[in-house]
Amino acid sequence: MSLQDWFKSKVSRGTPRVAAASKFPQPVGAALARDAKVMFNQPHEPELDPPFEVLEPARLACPLVFSSPHSGNVYPRRFLDATRLEEAVLHRSEDAFVDVLFGGATALGAPLIKARFPRAYLDLNREPYELDPRMFDGPLPPFANTRSLRVAGGLGTIARVAGQAQEIYARRMPVEEAIERIEKLYKPYHNCLRGLIDRARQIFGIAVLVDCHSMPSGSLRQGQSSQVKAADVARPDFVVGDRHGASCARDFVDVVEHELRHLGYRVQRNKPYAGGYITEHYGNPAGDCHAMQIEVSRALYMDERAVTREEKFADVAADLTKVAAVLAEVALSHRDRHRAAAE
């Protein structure tokens, strides 16, 4: 069953579970709860129609759901006209090619949702209104979170900086522009992601969300003493985050770590990335919804400065598909064990 068909069946029953709009402060597009088409046809800029894509498997065969919120690389012309940065600098802030790296999941029977817009334009791995008032003309809504550490660092829902803390915008943005991005891009993506998760949980009795990201190859050095030399640091190839055990059953994280290590990769858990808003927001093991974040070192598969794939790309992608296949098996067996225990 496609997501559209599943959503329409919910609408026809009068209770569209996919619509998570009630979790967001007003104003909320009520049409999101009434008509599935709004989720897929909500243009903001002509270049962003559609703003995201869902790669559906030929047959839904497992409870995994993959999300790639930072791999978008479509830059609206109006945004490029407003930025003071070269487009090449903006591209280096992307989780470039991550959607392709994890794309083998669809062959395993799992959907993958991916943003087409870049994180420098709108960051889906933040709270919906995590905004820096210094960026905007006009007052922000009273429910906006203006004091988070991410806002302080310039990396809120609409980022102030990119690259090496370089200011993105040449001038302040109308606050209406920020709200419009959130309403027309952020909320439809998250409503659709919630729909994928709810569908998996309804069909399989469990959902396991894998939030897919990449990290600069030197990211482990952030926050370390300047006395630690780079050569002395064994930088990880992967960091698996589960919010320190709060967002995902340990079995699932353990199997991902084990399989990656078995394939010869260096793996760390929760350091330096424990998972962002998506992992925290959707991870609810007690409610049969598990969420983990996987960060891939960009040095494994790409030229970080040129933002181009390297020869190892296909091997890394194939290995990630192998890991996903084992995770799918464990998720199904986890569900079966819990069903048997309940009977």
TANOR-V609975 format. One record per residue. N is the residue number from 1. RES is the residue in three letters. PSI is psi in whole degrees, 0 to 359 (NA if undefined). BURIAL is I if it has 16 or more other C-alpha atoms within 10 Angstrom, else O. Layout:
n = (N,N)
res = (RES,RES)
psi = (PSI,PSI)
burial = (BURIAL,BURIAL)
This chain:
n = (1,2,3,4,5,6,7,8,9,10,11,12,13,14,15,16,17,18,19,20,21,22,23,24,25,26,27,28,29,30,31,32,33,34,35,36,37,38,39,40,41,42,43,44,45,46,47,48,49,50,51,52,53,54,55,56,57,58,59,60,61,62,63,64,65,66,67,68,69,70,71,72,73,74,75,76,77,78,79,80,81,82,83,84,85,86,87,88,89,90,91,92,93,94,95,96,97,98,99,100,101,102,103,104,105,106,107,108,109,110,111,112,113,114,115,116,117,118,119,120,121,122,123,124,125,126,127,128,129,130,131,132,133,134,135,136,137,138,139,140,141,142,143,144,145,146,147,148,149,150,151,152,153,154,155,156,157,158,159,160,161,162,163,164,165,166,167,168,169,170,171,172,173,174,175,176,177,178,179,180,181,182,183,184,185,186,187,188,189,190,191,192,193,194,195,196,197,198,199,200,201,202,203,204,205,206,207,208,209,210,211,212,213,214,215,216,217,218,219,220,221,222,223,224,225,226,227,228,229,230,231,232,233,234,235,236,237,238,239,240,241,242,243,244,245,246,247,248,249,250,251,252,253,254,255,256,257,258,259,260,261,262,263,264,265,266,267,268,269,270,271,272,273,274,275,276,277,278,279,280,281,282,283,284,285,286,287,288,289,290,291,292,293,294,295,296,297,298,299,300,301,302,303,304,305,306,307,308,309,310,311,312,313,314,315,316,317,318,319,320,321,322,323,324,325,326,327,328,329,330,331,332,333,334,335,336,337,338,339,340,341,342,343)
res = (MET,SER,LEU,GLN,ASP,TRP,PHE,LYS,SER,LYS,VAL,SER,ARG,GLY,THR,PRO,ARG,VAL,ALA,ALA,ALA,SER,LYS,PHE,PRO,GLN,PRO,VAL,GLY,ALA,ALA,LEU,ALA,ARG,ASP,ALA,LYS,VAL,MET,PHE,ASN,GLN,PRO,HIS,GLU,PRO,GLU,LEU,ASP,PRO,PRO,PHE,GLU,VAL,LEU,GLU,PRO,ALA,ARG,LEU,ALA,CYS,PRO,LEU,VAL,PHE,SER,SER,PRO,HIS,SER,GLY,ASN,VAL,TYR,PRO,ARG,ARG,PHE,LEU,ASP,ALA,THR,ARG,LEU,GLU,GLU,ALA,VAL,LEU,HIS,ARG,SER,GLU,ASP,ALA,PHE,VAL,ASP,VAL,LEU,PHE,GLY,GLY,ALA,THR,ALA,LEU,GLY,ALA,PRO,LEU,ILE,LYS,ALA,ARG,PHE,PRO,ARG,ALA,TYR,LEU,ASP,LEU,ASN,ARG,GLU,PRO,TYR,GLU,LEU,ASP,PRO,ARG,MET,PHE,ASP,GLY,PRO,LEU,PRO,PRO,PHE,ALA,ASN,THR,ARG,SER,LEU,ARG,VAL,ALA,GLY,GLY,LEU,GLY,THR,ILE,ALA,ARG,VAL,ALA,GLY,GLN,ALA,GLN,GLU,ILE,TYR,ALA,ARG,ARG,MET,PRO,VAL,GLU,GLU,ALA,ILE,GLU,ARG,ILE,GLU,LYS,LEU,TYR,LYS,PRO,TYR,HIS,ASN,CYS,LEU,ARG,GLY,LEU,ILE,ASP,ARG,ALA,ARG,GLN,ILE,PHE,GLY,ILE,ALA,VAL,LEU,VAL,ASP,CYS,HIS,SER,MET,PRO,SER,GLY,SER,LEU,ARG,GLN,GLY,GLN,SER,SER,GLN,VAL,LYS,ALA,ALA,ASP,VAL,ALA,ARG,PRO,ASP,PHE,VAL,VAL,GLY,ASP,ARG,HIS,GLY,ALA,SER,CYS,ALA,ARG,ASP,PHE,VAL,ASP,VAL,VAL,GLU,HIS,GLU,LEU,ARG,HIS,LEU,GLY,TYR,ARG,VAL,GLN,ARG,ASN,LYS,PRO,TYR,ALA,GLY,GLY,TYR,ILE,THR,GLU,HIS,TYR,GLY,ASN,PRO,ALA,GLY,ASP,CYS,HIS,ALA,MET,GLN,ILE,GLU,VAL,SER,ARG,ALA,LEU,TYR,MET,ASP,GLU,ARG,ALA,VAL,THR,ARG,GLU,GLU,LYS,PHE,ALA,ASP,VAL,ALA,ALA,ASP,LEU,THR,LYS,VAL,ALA,ALA,VAL,LEU,ALA,GLU,VAL,ALA,LEU,SER,HIS,ARG,ASP,ARG,HIS,ARG,ALA,ALA,ALA,GLU)
psi = (128,161,320,315,319,317,316,324,325,318,320,336,354,0,84,91,335,335,105,19,330,343,349,147,159,154,146,136,101,335,336,327,344,330,118,333,329,327,331,351,73,69,142,307,151,329,342,45,97,161,340,167,148,118,107,143,160,326,128,113,354,164,14,145,130,138,132,85,346,10,1,144,24,113,114,142,321,325,316,327,334,345,152,358,153,148,328,324,318,320,327,349,353,156,70,134,6,324,326,320,319,6,340,348,329,328,340,355,24,145,157,125,135,138,147,335,153,161,334,339,318,128,112,348,37,166,157,330,50,89,146,112,340,345,345,149,121,156,142,159,149,338,0,141,104,2,15,161,326,321,316,326,2,15,54,196,320,110,145,331,161,168,226,65,39,132,132,315,145,338,171,150,139,135,332,328,318,314,322,319,318,315,319,345,306,306,316,322,311,326,320,317,317,323,318,318,314,322,314,316,323,319,319,352,0,152,139,109,130,111,120,126,169,160,147,145,339,16,333,336,347,131,358,161,144,346,345,120,145,324,339,354,123,95,139,151,327,145,124,123,135,27,41,43,356,336,352,144,141,326,317,318,321,316,324,313,313,314,321,317,321,329,0,11,154,128,139,158,124,358,122,9,114,353,143,209,318,313,316,319,321,340,116,75,324,336,21,28,114,144,132,155,135,120,129,131,128,333,341,327,356,163,112,327,317,346,56,151,149,175,330,355,310,323,317,318,317,321,321,326,321,316,317,323,318,319,320,318,317,321,319,320,326,315,315,322,319,326,317,322,330,342,NA)
burial = (O,O,I,O,O,I,I,I,O,I,I,O,O,O,O,I,I,I,I,I,I,O,O,O,O,O,O,O,O,O,O,I,I,I,O,I,O,I,I,I,O,I,O,I,I,O,O,I,O,I,I,I,O,I,I,I,I,O,O,I,I,I,I,I,I,I,I,I,I,I,I,I,I,O,I,I,O,O,O,I,O,O,O,O,I,O,O,O,O,I,I,I,I,I,I,I,I,I,I,O,I,I,I,I,I,I,I,I,I,I,I,I,I,I,I,I,I,I,I,I,I,I,I,I,I,I,I,I,I,I,I,I,I,O,I,I,O,O,O,I,O,O,O,O,I,I,O,O,O,I,I,O,O,I,I,I,I,I,I,I,I,I,O,O,O,O,I,I,I,O,O,O,O,O,I,O,O,I,I,O,I,I,I,I,I,I,I,I,I,I,I,I,I,I,I,I,I,I,I,I,I,O,O,I,I,I,I,I,I,I,I,I,I,I,I,O,I,O,O,I,I,O,O,O,O,O,O,O,O,O,O,O,O,O,I,I,I,I,I,I,I,I,I,O,I,I,I,I,I,O,O,I,I,O,I,I,I,O,I,I,O,O,O,O,O,O,I,I,I,I,O,I,I,I,I,I,O,I,I,I,O,I,I,I,I,O,O,I,I,I,I,I,I,I,I,I,I,I,I,I,I,I,O,I,O,O,I,O,I,O,O,O,I,O,O,I,I,O,I,I,I,I,I,I,I,O,I,I,O,O,I,I,O,O,I,O,O,O,O,O,O,O,O)
